Amino acid sequence: MEPIGKNRVVIAFGSNLGAKEQNIQHAIKLLNQTCGHVAQVSSLVKSEPMGFDSPHEFINGCLLLLTDLPPLELLRKIKEIESLMGRIKTKETYEDRIIDLDIILYENLCINSPDLQIPHPKYMERPFVTEPLQELDLGFSLT
């Protein structure tokens, strides 16, 4: 049995196209297979699109991933999962998507690079992240 990763990472997930709950379950399975161990998954919440207009409601939640991947490598793998699942970015703005995976927290790290910002800069403004996040036993403080 391989050891479970030692770094605790919160990933927010969402889907508003296709079989939304199946999309989320598939993404969780792929995270488990390629990025570490998904230790906890919040309940799912429904939300309206934020930052763009769409008739498609989102299903969102958060999970706790235990990983040994460094932050930028984890981001690369997450983007690969999104692409593998059929996410296509056609705009630089928000749009409908099969799956969206965002690193919200990585232990207590603060990263501010062009490719990655941790903590995620807008997570506190998003109830579809903050509410599910409260269900997770992070093992570290949010303050």
C-alpha atoms as one frame of an Amber mdcrd trajectory, in Angstrom:
protein
   0.000   0.000   0.000   1.375   3.388  -1.003   1.628   6.064   1.683  -1.040
   8.741   1.691   0.147  12.239   0.801   1.115  14.518   3.623  -0.052  17.917
   2.322  -3.677  18.895   2.889  -5.250  20.679  -0.043  -8.777  21.985  -0.459
 -10.122  21.745  -3.984 -13.428  23.308  -4.944 -15.320  21.608  -7.741 -18.301
  22.465  -9.876 -20.204  21.386 -12.959 -23.071  22.967 -14.868 -23.166  20.916
 -18.069 -24.193  17.348 -18.825 -24.607  14.782 -16.062 -23.311  17.128 -13.367
 -23.122  14.715 -10.423 -21.498  12.044 -12.605 -18.992  14.630 -13.848 -18.086
  15.431 -10.247 -17.773  11.767  -9.258 -15.538  11.130 -12.279 -13.317  14.098
 -11.395 -12.996  12.868  -7.800 -12.015   9.414  -9.071  -9.358  10.941 -11.349
  -8.000  13.108  -8.522  -7.727   9.975  -6.385  -5.900   8.121  -9.155  -3.462
  10.836 -10.201  -3.017  13.420  -7.456  -3.183  11.748  -4.054  -5.929  10.587
  -1.733  -9.328  12.256  -1.562  -9.870  12.067   2.191 -13.181  13.940   2.477
 -15.872  15.266   0.176 -18.458  17.833   1.235 -22.104  17.597   0.425 -23.139
  19.091  -2.902 -24.772  22.504  -3.194 -26.617  24.114  -6.068 -25.741  27.603
  -7.209 -26.498  30.036  -9.976 -23.664  30.936 -12.367 -21.514  33.732 -10.964
 -19.811  36.225 -13.243 -21.731  35.224 -16.373 -25.261  34.546 -17.581 -26.387
  30.980 -18.224 -29.581  28.981 -17.834 -27.508  26.077 -16.440 -27.355  25.781
 -12.640 -24.137  24.568 -11.015 -23.566  21.764  -8.591 -20.589  22.589  -6.359
 -18.668  21.313  -3.380 -15.228  20.993  -1.835 -12.915  18.130  -1.069  -9.845
  17.527   1.023  -6.980  16.003  -0.938  -3.894  14.549   0.721  -1.005  14.845
  -1.729   2.745  14.857  -2.073   2.573  16.885  -5.285   3.964  20.420  -5.044
   1.416  23.161  -5.792   2.330  23.876  -9.431   2.499  20.175 -10.298  -0.907
  19.667  -8.677  -2.294  22.557 -10.724  -0.916  20.975 -13.914  -2.563  17.642
 -13.077  -5.872  19.345 -12.266  -5.837  21.123 -15.630  -5.117  17.764 -17.310
  -8.157  16.245 -15.580 -10.362  19.138 -16.720  -9.098  18.723 -20.282  -9.482
  14.929 -20.224 -13.078  15.354 -19.090 -13.807  17.658 -22.027 -13.497  21.118
 -20.553 -12.750  23.557 -23.337 -12.001  27.185 -22.560 -13.334  29.318 -25.384
 -13.106  32.630 -23.515 -10.916  34.319 -20.950 -14.065  34.986 -18.916 -16.347
  32.597 -17.058 -18.477  30.200 -19.082 -20.449  26.958 -18.784 -18.271  23.954
 -18.026 -18.363  20.202 -17.637 -15.993  20.395 -14.694 -14.163  23.114 -12.831
 -11.467  22.321 -10.266  -9.796  25.066  -8.231  -7.103  24.831  -5.585  -8.502
  26.885  -2.705  -5.979  26.152   0.046  -2.708  24.221   0.177  -1.810  23.720
   3.841  -1.075  27.239   5.094   0.916  28.300   2.019   0.568  31.693   0.416
   1.494  31.743  -3.270   1.061  34.709  -5.567   2.362  33.861  -9.017   0.921
  34.495 -12.485  -0.148  30.837 -12.724  -1.370  30.169  -9.208  -2.707  32.100
  -6.243  -3.165  30.367  -2.904  -5.368  30.962  -1.033  -7.694  31.333  -4.006
  -8.288  35.102  -4.175 -12.095  34.978  -4.449 -13.094  31.970  -2.379 -14.415
  34.017   0.561 -16.877  35.759  -1.802 -18.376  32.475  -2.960 -20.931  30.759
  -0.711 -20.763  27.691  -2.972 -17.181  27.314  -1.703 -17.359  28.639   1.871
 -20.408  26.583   2.896 -19.068  23.178   1.731 -15.617  24.111   3.053 -17.026
  24.299   6.589 -17.870  20.582   6.429 -14.244  19.512   5.941 -11.912  18.656
   8.798  -8.857  20.460   7.474  -6.423  19.911  10.277  -5.307  23.544   9.991
  -6.856  26.919  10.684  -8.412  29.154   8.040  -7.266  32.278   9.885
